[in-house]
Amino acid sequence: MDLKRRLTLYLVGLIIGGGMAYWIYGERITNGAWLPEAKVKQRLRSTLIQASAHAEVQLAEWPAELATVRLAMDSATVDLSRSQRTEDSIFYRITTRVAGRPAELQVSVLRKFDVDTTATLVSLEPLH
């Protein structure tokens, strides 16, 4: 078997295998959220649905809505070194732009996903 035939068969197998993997796994195979920061942003983008009373006041003063903060997760930077862990929760420190202004967010989540997947905005502070 010459090299041309081997490459042709390899490419056909690669295309068939890639198509089968995409058919079985769908978008999960191409989402690219493999690193810890990307996983945190992916989780917060879908589960950030409530804010503490203090954060509600800060959102009203900003002015912004929680949906705006959730959309800002795409361009956010999660500072994992400044995140705090307790027995049951994780408090993430996130830097992003909310409504065009630089901001630092503190978001809390429970460590056990099976208990509660909801993320809570704890604070929204302007960056100087």
Secondary structure, 3 states (H helix, E strand, C coil): CCHHHHHHHHHHHHHHHHHHHHHHHHHHHCCCCCCHHHHHHHHHHHHEEEECHHHHHHHHHCCCCHHHHHHHHHHCEEEEEEEEECCCEEEEEEEEEECCEEEEEEEEEECCCCCCCCEEEEEEEECC
